[in-house]
């Protein structure tokens, strides 16, 4: 092999490696993605209004555990979406104290969605707000510890 061929092959190899590094750096910075690769984190739950023996209650449908008027749970720094359906025979409006959000006044068969972004932990009461505030249950916002804050044996496993 001639000396010129060795120089040409070495130069092409070095140029190819440099081009690969530049391409990886460019693509890795997100410059060619047509969509964002991270999904917005959210908690979505569905509840329904019902009446039984003249008493208004909330029942869990999706993403909620519990019996009548369950404690709703969400996380801080997550979008919280609460779908509310009126399966009752009268008008209802769900109001969450502390966030000062409420659904529209729902006729029987109607539904509405509440969206909040809780920033801090806490426990808040939710009400049926028609003429008066009728307390129904609680919504609990909790903070989840990131893995880099674990202590002891858990830190070694992550």
N, C-alpha and C positions, 0 to 999 in steps of 0.2 A: 504494500500500500504506500502510496506516495505521501509525502509530508503535507502537501496541500489538501489531500483527502482527509487526513487526520484532523487538520485544523478546521475544515469544513464540517465534519461530523461532530467534533467537540463544540463548535460554535452553534450548530443546529440543536444539539442536545441541551446546551446551556440556555439557548433562546426558548426552547420548548418548556423547560422547567420554569423559567421566569414568567412565560406567558401563562402557564398553569397556576402559578402562585398569584398572579394579578387577577386571573379569572375567578379563582376561589375567593380572594379578598373582595372583589367587586360584587359577586353573587351573595357572599356571606353578609354583606352590609345591607341586603334587602333592596338592591337597586334594580332587580329584574322581576320581582314578585308583582303580580297583578292584583293580589289580595293580601290582606294582613294574615300572618301565620298564627297569631294568637287570638283565641276566641275570648270574647268578653265573658267573664265569669258571672254566673247568675244563679239565683235560687228561684224556682218557679213552683207555686203551689196553687191549688184550686179548692175553694170552699163553697158551700151552698147554704142559703137561708132556708129554714123550714120552720113550721109551727106545729107544736104538739101540745094538746090540752091547753090551748091559749097561751103557751109560752114560746117565745122566739128562741131559736137555737141555731148554731152554726155546725154543720157537719163537714168532716174532712172528705175530700174526693181524690185529690192527687197531690202527692208529695208531702202529706201530713199524716201523722199517726195520732190516734187518740179517739175518744168518744165525742160526746156532745161538747161543743165549745172548746176545742183542743187548744193547747198552747202551740202557737206557730213559732218556728225557729228559723233564724237566718244568720248569716255571718256578716261581720263588718267588712267593708270594702268590696262587697259583692252587690250587684244589682238584684233587688228583691222584687219579684213580680207576683202579685196576688190577684188571681182571677176569682171573681165573686159572681155567683149565679143565684138568682132569686127563684127557688122552687116553692115558695110559700104562696099564700092566697092574698096577702096584703103587700103594700109597698114597704121596701126596706132600703136603708142606706148604711153601708159599713164605714165607720169613722175610726181612725187610729190616732189616739191621743199621743202627743209628743212629736209626731211627724206632721200633724195637722193636715192629713190627707183623707179624702173620702171618695166613695163612689158617687155616681149620679144617683138620684132617687130611682130605684129599680122597681118597675112594675113586675107583677108575677110573670115569670118566663124570661125576663131580661137578664143581661149580664154586663159587667164592667170590669175593668182592670185597673189596679193601683200599682204604680211603679215608684219605688224609693231606692235611695242609695245610702244605707246606714253607715255612718262614719265611726260611731262609738257604741260600746256595749250598753245594754240597758234592758229593762223590762217595761213594756208599754201595754196599756189596756186598749182593746178594741171594743167598739160599741155598735149597737143598732141605733142610728141617729134619725129619728123621725121627728116627733114633737119634743121628746125628751131623750137624754142619753141613757140608754139601757145597757149596762156593762154585760158583755158576753164572755170574754176570755182575755188572754194575754198573748202578746207577741214578744219573743225573747231574742235579742240580738247578742251574739257571742263572738268573741275574737278567737281565732285559731292560731296557735303558736307556729311560726315558721320553723322548718327543720333545723336551721342553724342555731336556734335557741334551746334545743333539747339538751338535757344534762345527763350525766352518768352513762349507764349502759346503752341508752337509746342513741346517744351521740356517736358511739362506736359502730352501731349497726347501720347508720345512714351514710 
